[in-house]
Amino acid sequence: MIDEGKYCIDVLNQIKAAKAALVRVESNVLKKHVESCVKESFKNKKALDSKVEELLKLINKWKIIKTTISKLSIKRKNKKN
């Protein structure tokens, strides 16, 4: 779209739509993972421990990404002021 010279707001709207779609897909994949893989691991303590550790790492990774984005946002605001 950018190469085609599309209006910036139209490009931004498309980016927002794509991001929203990815969030929905991400949510569905996580839901299915918990309903199947994690639920199945309750039959075996070692497997359950592994799945819990896996989920905790994922949550921590998301927190780090969210924190980094917040810090970058704050830095940009400070530069403008």
C-alpha positions, -999 to +999 in steps of 0.1 A: +000+000+000+028+024+008+045+017-025+012+024-042+011+058-026-020+050-005-032+076+021-014+072+054-046+068+074-057+039+051-024+022+056-026+026+094-062+012+094-049-018+075-021-023+100-045-021+129-068-046+113-039-070+107-027-067+143-062-073+156-065-104+135-032-117+148-043-112+184-075-132+177-055-160+161-030-159+190-058-161+215-075-190+197-042-210+195-035-205+232-071-215+241-068-247+220-034-254+236-048-251+271-079-272+262-059-300+246-021-301+254-023-287+289-055-306+298-039-338+286-008-332+307-028-335+339-025-373+335+012-371+341+029-349+368+061-345+348+042-335+317+021-311+337+051-295+353+066-290+318+034-274+304+031-251+334+068-240+329+061-235+292+031-213+299+050-193+326+078-186+301+053-175+275+036-151+300+070-137+311+080-132+274+047-112+268+054-091+299+089-083+287+076-073+253+048-052+268+073-035+292+097-027+263+069-012+242+058+009+272+093+022+277+098+030+241+065+049+241+076+069+272+109+078+256+091+091+225+068+112+245+098+127+265+116+135+232+086+154+219+084+175+251 
